[in-house]
Structure formats: structure tokens, C-alpha cells
Amino acid sequence: MSFAPPRPPTLDEIAAARDRLSAWLPRTPLLSVDLGRADQHIFLKLETLSPIGAFKVRPALNALLSRDADTLRHGVATVSSGNMAYGMAWAARALGIPMAAYMYADAPQTKIDGVRRLGGDVRFVSHETWWRYITGAEHPGASELLINPVTDQAVLAGNGTIGLEIVEDLPAIDCVLTPYGGGGMTTGVAAAVKSLRPQARAFAVEDENAAPVTAALAAGRIVEIETRPSFIKSIGGPSLVPGLWPVAKQLIDGAVTVSLEQVTEAMRLLFSKAKIVAEGAGAASLAAALGSGYATGNIVCVISGGNIDAGAYSQVLAGGIPVA
């Protein structure tokens, strides 16, 4: 099975996605946070307040609502390190559709449990198989409709609704920072923001232990990189999704890498300043805003999710860094 090459979602596609989702999902707030910086006015887009505690419910639900009933008659499947599986399980249950998720065994337990609690069938695969499924190099061969979590066009439009809401709430946005995993959220958000505010800049945020965007921008092409273990499971990887990279590259203005120390400090800051629980990937955008000279003016940090295992989060709040 092959997937159609993705393209930047249009503003009309994103608006249509917003209309579909509005009956099902609450609008997430944009919170201003005063960190005492003269050249930065930081806003937090709190996707942690979605029904599953992460942004992925938007693309998952839009992907299902965009299909006809016959296409979904055998159910739906996706490939995920956690939050997309969780979002798809929520969307499938809401629509009464069987659902399966291909995950790896060391995905955060809170996300595995969330999928199962919503009735999803978790099917564990190796990291290598999981990556081949995402890139489209291999297909699991199941009877369910497989929705690619990165390159599906309805997924990109669903992600774009985040950017649409951001500009509606902050028309004078100067910069948006999003964690970059497969690149679907970064692409969707940047497409919406730049359609409405062309002068705004969009940056991909990566864990320095696995930063394929930074490597690709430096080399001028996709490269394979060495990765180091990290407790942040949903961003970074050994390479980029080939189908999406040409699209993402058109829309981003650069990449910012953050250390585990910066991310955990941002997690603690979110808790102390705003009582926001964020997973590592969710706090990475704030870490990038605080540690990078690229971000000035009205800055929006997408806090993408808060689904972190309790033990790991307690380590962070105590000043530590969870083991990978």
C-alpha cells in the first residue's frame, strides 16, 4: 500500500478541519506567561488540555471524520510512539470504530494504558518495524485502514487547526516553536500560521540526542544520524520521514536543539509558574524559546502534550533527569 505524497494543507482544508472538530473538541487556550524577559513575550498553546492530554486527538479525529463509513468498515489502525495511538483510540471510540495501534514496547506506559482503556488493540513491534511503517517502506498487512500519523493529508489539516487558533488569538505572532517528531504538527501549524501571518517564523524543536532536522538542514539532504538514549520518546529519531521532509522544509525557518537539562528545567518552570504538567516533548518548545536567540517578540510555544509516566515526572520535579 502506498500513500499519496503530502503537501502543505491549504487554509480552506484547515478551516474545514476546524469546523469538523468544533463539535467534538474544546478549543485549547493560549496562555500568556511573564518570565521577565524584555525581548520576549511568551505564550503557551496548551494542547495538554485536550481530551487525551495531547494535540494528537485533532489529527486523529479529523482523519476519521474525513473518511466515509465504507472505508472504515474494518476499523482503523495507526503507528505511534504514544500520543497518536491515544488520540486515534479516543476518536475511534467516539465514532464507534474498532481501532489498533502499532507501538513499541518501551513507549510510555501511560500512553499504552490510555489506548487500551479506550478499547484500542495495542500491537507491539520493534523500533525498526515501527519506523518502516511510518515511512511507508512496509505495511502491516492488517485489514484495518492504516492512517499514517505523519503524512496523511487529513492529519496535516487537523494539526493545522492549532495554528489557525493561534493566529486568531494572537494576530501579531512573530514566532512559533513546535516539537518535531515525524514533522506533521510542525508542518500543519506552520502552514496555517504562515498563510495568515507570512512574516511569522516557524522553528522545529529537537532533542539534541536525536536531531535529524538539524542534520538535514546542515547537509542539505536527509541523513542518517547516531542517536543517544533519552527519556523524551516522541521527538527525534535516526532520520526523517522522506515523504514529509520536502514539505516541512518549505515551511520552517530553522531548527533549535535542546538538552535534557533545558527540557527538564522547562518542565519544572511550567509546573511552578502555571501548574502545567508537560511531557518532555511538550516542554521542548518552551526550552527552545528560553535557550535560543532566534525567538523574539510575540512567541508561541506549542505545549504539545502532558502524558508522562508519574515516576518519570516525579524525578523531574525533584530536579533530576529520568533514565531513558
C-alpha positions as CSV (number, residue, x, y, z in Angstrom):
1,M,0.0,0.0,0.0
2,S,1.4,3.4,-0.9
3,F,0.4,6.8,0.4
4,A,-0.2,9.9,-1.7
5,P,2.7,12.4,-1.3
6,P,1.7,15.0,1.2
7,R,1.6,18.7,0.5
8,P,1.1,21.8,2.7
9,P,-2.5,21.9,3.9
10,T,-4.4,24.8,2.5
11,L,-6.2,27.4,4.7
12,D,-9.5,26.1,3.3
13,E,-8.6,22.5,4.3
14,I,-7.6,23.6,7.8
15,A,-10.7,25.7,8.2
16,A,-12.8,22.7,7.2
17,A,-11.0,20.6,9.7
18,R,-11.7,23.1,12.4
19,D,-15.4,23.0,11.5
20,R,-15.4,19.2,11.7
21,L,-13.6,19.2,15.1
22,S,-15.5,22.0,16.7
23,A,-18.5,19.8,17.6
24,W,-16.2,17.3,19.3
25,L,-13.2,19.1,20.9
26,P,-12.9,22.2,23.0
27,R,-10.7,25.0,21.8
28,T,-7.4,25.0,23.7
29,P,-6.3,28.2,25.4
30,L,-3.4,30.5,24.5
31,L,-1.8,31.5,27.9
32,S,0.5,34.4,28.3
33,V,3.3,33.8,30.8
34,D,5.5,36.5,32.2
35,L,9.1,35.3,32.5
36,G,10.6,38.7,32.9
37,R,12.3,38.9,29.5
38,A,12.3,42.3,27.8
39,D,12.6,41.0,24.2
40,Q,10.2,38.0,24.6
41,H,6.5,37.9,25.2
42,I,5.9,34.2,25.6
43,F,2.5,32.5,25.0
44,L,1.7,28.8,25.6
45,K,-0.7,26.9,23.4
46,L,-1.9,24.4,25.8
47,E,-2.7,21.2,23.9
48,T,-2.3,19.5,27.3
49,L,-5.9,20.5,27.9
50,S,-7.3,18.3,25.1
51,P,-9.4,15.3,26.0
52,I,-6.4,13.0,25.9
53,G,-3.9,15.5,27.2
54,A,-2.1,15.9,23.8
55,F,-2.6,17.5,20.4
56,K,-2.9,14.2,18.5
57,V,-6.6,13.9,19.1
58,R,-7.1,16.7,16.5
59,P,-5.3,15.0,13.5
60,A,-6.7,11.6,14.5
61,L,-10.3,12.7,14.7
62,N,-10.1,14.8,11.5
63,A,-8.6,11.8,9.7
64,L,-11.6,9.7,10.7
65,L,-14.2,12.3,10.1
66,S,-12.8,12.9,6.6
67,R,-13.4,9.2,5.6
68,D,-16.7,7.7,4.6
69,A,-18.2,4.8,6.6
70,D,-17.4,2.2,4.0
71,T,-13.7,3.0,4.1
72,L,-13.7,2.5,7.9
73,R,-15.9,-0.7,8.0
74,H,-13.0,-2.9,9.1
75,G,-11.7,-0.4,11.6
76,V,-8.7,1.8,11.7
77,A,-5.0,1.5,12.7
78,T,-2.1,3.8,13.2
79,V,1.6,3.7,14.1
80,S,2.6,5.7,17.1
81,S,5.1,6.1,20.0
82,G,2.1,7.0,22.1
83,N,0.0,10.1,21.7
84,M,-1.3,9.4,18.1
85,A,-2.3,6.0,19.2
86,Y,-4.1,7.5,22.2
87,G,-5.8,10.2,20.0
88,M,-6.9,7.6,17.5
89,A,-8.3,5.4,20.2
90,W,-10.3,8.3,21.5
91,A,-11.5,9.2,18.1
92,A,-12.4,5.7,17.1
93,R,-14.3,5.1,20.3
94,A,-16.2,8.3,19.8
95,L,-17.3,7.2,16.4
96,G,-17.8,3.5,17.3
97,I,-15.0,2.1,15.2
98,P,-12.6,-0.7,16.1
99,M,-9.0,0.5,16.4
100,A,-5.5,-0.9,16.6
101,A,-2.1,0.8,17.3
102,Y,1.3,-0.4,16.3
103,M,3.6,0.7,19.1
104,Y,7.0,-0.3,20.5
105,A,7.1,-1.9,23.9
106,D,9.1,0.9,25.7
107,A,6.6,3.6,24.8
108,P,5.4,5.5,27.9
109,Q,3.1,3.1,29.9
110,T,0.6,5.9,30.5
111,K,0.0,6.1,26.7
112,I,-0.2,2.3,26.3
113,D,-2.7,2.2,29.1
114,G,-4.7,5.0,27.7
115,V,-5.1,3.3,24.3
116,R,-6.2,0.1,26.0
117,R,-8.6,1.9,28.4
118,L,-10.3,3.4,25.3
119,G,-10.7,-0.1,23.7
120,G,-7.7,0.0,21.3
121,D,-5.8,-3.1,20.4
122,V,-2.0,-2.5,21.1
123,R,0.3,-4.4,18.8
124,F,3.9,-4.2,19.8
125,V,6.6,-4.1,17.0
126,S,10.3,-3.3,17.1
127,H,11.6,0.2,16.7
128,E,12.8,-0.7,13.2
129,T,9.5,-2.1,12.1
130,W,7.7,0.9,13.6
131,W,9.9,3.2,11.6
132,R,9.3,1.3,8.3
133,Y,5.5,1.5,8.9
134,I,5.7,5.3,9.4
135,T,7.9,5.9,6.3
136,G,5.7,3.7,4.2
137,A,8.5,1.3,3.4
138,E,6.5,-1.5,4.8
139,H,2.8,-2.1,5.6
140,P,1.5,-4.3,8.4
141,G,-1.0,-6.0,6.1
142,A,-3.9,-5.9,8.5
143,S,-7.5,-5.5,7.4
144,E,-8.0,-2.1,9.1
145,L,-7.5,1.2,7.3
146,L,-3.9,2.3,8.2
147,I,-3.7,6.1,8.7
148,N,-0.2,7.4,8.5
149,P,0.4,9.5,11.6
150,V,2.7,11.9,9.7
151,T,1.9,12.2,6.0
152,D,-1.8,11.7,5.8
153,Q,-3.3,14.9,4.4
154,A,-6.2,15.0,6.8
155,V,-3.7,14.6,9.7
156,L,-1.8,17.6,8.5
157,A,-5.0,19.7,8.2
158,G,-6.0,18.6,11.7
159,N,-2.7,19.7,13.0
160,G,-3.1,23.0,11.2
161,T,-6.1,23.8,13.4
162,I,-3.6,24.5,16.2
163,G,-2.0,27.2,14.0
164,L,-5.3,28.7,13.0
165,E,-6.4,29.1,16.6
166,I,-3.1,30.6,17.5
167,V,-3.3,33.4,14.9
168,E,-7.0,34.0,15.7
169,D,-6.0,34.6,19.4
170,L,-2.7,36.4,18.6
171,P,-2.8,38.1,15.2
172,A,0.6,39.8,15.9
173,I,2.5,36.5,16.4
174,D,6.2,36.8,15.5
175,C,7.4,33.2,16.1
176,V,6.0,29.7,16.7
177,L,8.0,26.9,18.1
178,T,6.8,23.3,17.8
179,P,8.4,20.0,18.8
180,Y,9.4,18.0,15.7
181,G,8.8,14.2,15.8
182,G,7.6,13.0,12.5
183,G,7.0,16.6,11.4
184,G,3.2,16.5,11.0
185,M,2.4,19.0,13.7
186,T,5.3,21.4,12.7
187,T,4.1,21.3,9.1
188,G,0.4,21.8,9.8
189,V,1.0,24.6,12.3
190,A,3.5,26.4,10.1
191,A,1.2,26.2,7.1
192,A,-1.7,27.8,9.0
193,V,0.4,30.5,10.7
194,K,2.3,31.5,7.5
195,S,-0.9,31.6,5.5
196,L,-2.3,34.2,7.8
197,R,0.9,35.9,9.0
198,P,3.6,35.4,6.3
199,Q,6.2,37.3,8.3
200,A,6.0,35.0,11.3
201,R,8.8,32.5,11.7
202,A,8.4,28.8,12.5
203,F,11.1,26.7,14.1
204,A,11.3,22.9,14.6
205,V,12.5,21.9,18.1
206,E,14.5,18.8,18.6
207,D,16.2,16.8,21.4
208,E,19.9,17.2,21.0
209,N,20.2,13.4,21.5
210,A,18.3,12.8,18.2
211,A,18.2,15.8,15.9
212,P,17.7,14.7,12.3
213,V,16.2,18.1,11.2
214,T,19.3,20.0,12.3
215,A,21.4,17.4,10.5
216,A,19.4,17.6,7.3
217,L,19.4,21.4,7.2
218,A,23.2,21.3,7.6
219,A,23.7,18.7,4.9
220,G,21.1,19.9,2.5
221,R,19.5,16.4,2.4
222,I,18.1,13.7,4.7
223,V,20.9,11.9,6.6
224,E,21.1,9.0,9.0
225,I,22.3,10.1,12.4
226,E,23.5,8.4,15.6
227,T,21.1,8.8,18.4
228,R,21.6,8.6,22.2
229,P,19.1,7.3,24.7
230,S,16.6,9.9,26.0
231,F,13.5,9.9,28.2
232,I,11.9,12.0,25.5
233,K,10.2,9.4,23.3
234,S,8.0,11.4,20.9
235,I,10.5,13.7,19.2
236,G,13.7,12.9,17.4
237,G,14.8,9.8,15.6
238,P,17.6,8.4,13.4
239,S,16.3,10.1,10.3
240,L,13.3,12.0,8.8
241,V,10.2,10.8,7.1
242,P,11.2,11.2,3.4
243,G,7.7,11.9,2.2
244,L,7.1,14.8,4.5
245,W,10.5,16.4,4.6
246,P,10.3,18.4,1.3
247,V,7.0,19.9,2.6
248,A,8.3,20.7,6.1
249,K,11.5,22.2,4.7
250,Q,9.5,24.7,2.7
251,L,7.7,26.0,5.8
252,I,10.2,26.1,8.6
253,D,12.8,28.8,9.2
254,G,15.2,26.6,11.1
255,A,15.7,24.1,13.9
256,V,16.6,24.5,17.5
257,T,18.1,21.7,19.6
258,V,17.6,21.5,23.3
259,S,19.3,19.5,26.0
260,L,17.7,17.2,28.6
261,E,18.7,19.7,31.2
262,Q,16.9,22.5,29.4
263,V,13.8,20.4,28.8
264,T,13.5,19.3,32.4
265,E,14.1,22.9,33.6
266,A,11.2,23.9,31.3
267,M,9.0,21.2,32.7
268,R,9.7,22.4,36.2
269,L,9.1,26.0,35.1
270,L,5.7,25.1,33.6
271,F,4.7,23.5,36.8
272,S,5.9,26.2,39.1
273,K,4.6,29.2,37.0
274,A,1.4,27.8,35.6
275,K,0.7,24.4,37.2
276,I,1.0,22.8,33.8
277,V,2.1,19.2,33.6
278,A,4.1,18.7,30.3
279,E,5.9,15.6,29.0
280,G,9.4,16.1,27.7
281,A,8.4,16.8,24.1
282,G,5.6,19.1,25.3
283,A,8.1,21.3,27.2
284,A,10.7,21.3,24.5
285,S,9.3,24.3,22.7
286,L,9.5,26.4,25.9
287,A,13.0,25.2,26.4
288,A,13.9,26.3,22.9
289,A,12.4,29.7,23.4
290,L,14.3,30.3,26.6
291,G,17.6,29.0,25.3
292,S,17.7,30.3,21.7
293,G,18.4,33.7,20.3
294,Y,16.1,33.1,17.3
295,A,12.9,33.6,19.2
296,T,12.0,37.3,20.0
297,G,8.8,39.3,20.1
298,N,5.5,37.5,20.4
299,I,6.5,33.9,20.7
300,V,4.1,30.9,20.8
301,C,5.3,27.7,22.3
302,V,3.1,24.7,21.5
303,I,2.9,22.6,24.6
304,S,2.0,19.5,22.7
305,G,1.2,17.0,25.5
306,G,1.3,16.1,29.1
307,N,1.2,12.3,29.1
308,I,4.3,11.4,31.1
309,D,4.6,8.4,33.5
310,A,4.2,9.5,37.1
311,G,7.6,8.1,38.2
312,A,9.4,10.0,35.5
313,Y,7.6,13.2,36.3
314,S,8.4,13.0,40.0
315,Q,12.1,12.6,39.1
316,V,11.8,15.8,37.1
317,L,10.1,17.8,39.8
318,A,12.8,16.6,42.2
319,G,15.4,18.1,40.0
320,G,16.5,15.0,38.1
321,I,16.5,13.7,34.6
322,P,14.6,10.4,34.1
323,V,16.5,7.5,32.6
324,A,15.7,6.5,29.0
